Each structure stands twice: as C-alpha cells, then as structure tokens.
Amino acid sequence: MFSFKSIFRIVALLEGLSYILLLFIATPIKYLADDPQYVKLLGMPHGILFIAYIAMTFMLKPDYSWNTKQFITVLVASIIPFGTFYIDKVYLKSTTV
C-alpha cells in the first residue's frame, strides 16, 4: 500500500503548499483587503501539517541515516518557503527506505 516514506513525501508536499498559500495569498489578502478569512481557513491545516512534518522527520531519521547537518536541513526546510520541495527532490526522491 503506502510506505511511511511516501506518506512523508505527501505530508511534505502539502505542508509546503499550505505554507506558500498562507504566506503569499492569505496573508496579503488579510492585510491589503482586510479579510482574515483565508488565514483562518489555511492556518489550522498548515499547523497540523507542520507538526506532522516535524514528527515524521524525527521518526525517519534512523531509516535514512541522516547526519546532524542533513537532519537539521530537513527540519529547517519546513520554515523556509519552497524548502520542503527542495527536501523532496534532494533527500527523499534519491534515497530508498
């Protein structure tokens, strides 16, 4: 069925997408159009996906044998726009668990 790796890749994609939507669509609408509904709509799903991404990163560290620098890079990518897409391409697609 689905491996833990593929679930992590889906969570990383959704977390990255929700972060981009929150930063570049919802927040400008909130402040420029005085309409906070999109931030409220995207905020909770993004928060849940962020927590899931961090938790799954800790769970996958032994499977991938990430060194400390790689592990921190994977964690920090969750707070950088487009970071999770980079992680998927560099760390997740090229390795197999």
ZIUR-V694415 format. One record per pair of residues at least 6 apart in sequence whose C-alpha atoms are under 8 Angstrom apart, sorted by sequence separation. I is the first residue (numbers start at 1). J is the second residue. D is the distance in Angstrom with one decimal. If there is no record, write none. Layout:
BEGIN
i,j,d
I,J,D
I,J,D
END
This chain:
BEGIN
i,j,d
29,35,6.0
30,36,4.5
77,83,4.2
78,84,5.8
29,36,7.2
30,37,7.5
76,83,7.9
77,84,5.5
30,38,7.4
27,36,7.8
29,38,7.7
30,39,7.0
77,86,7.9
26,36,7.6
61,71,6.9
74,84,7.7
77,87,7.1
27,38,7.8
26,38,5.1
27,39,6.3
26,39,5.2
74,87,6.3
57,71,7.9
22,38,7.9
26,42,7.7
22,39,6.4
57,74,7.3
57,75,7.0
22,42,6.3
21,42,7.8
22,43,7.2
54,75,6.5
18,42,6.8
54,78,7.9
53,78,7.6
18,45,7.7
19,46,6.5
18,46,5.5
50,78,7.1
15,46,6.1
64,95,7.8
64,97,6.8
15,49,5.2
63,97,6.5
14,49,7.2
15,50,6.0
12,49,7.9
11,49,6.4
15,53,7.4
11,52,7.3
12,53,6.2
11,53,6.3
8,53,7.1
8,56,6.6
5,60,8.0
20,81,6.2
16,78,7.1
19,81,6.9
20,82,7.3
15,78,7.6
16,81,7.0
16,82,6.1
16,83,7.1
16,84,5.5
15,84,7.5
16,85,6.8
13,84,6.6
12,84,5.6
13,85,6.5
12,85,7.4
13,88,8.0
12,88,7.4
9,88,6.6
9,92,7.3
5,92,7.8
5,97,7.1
END
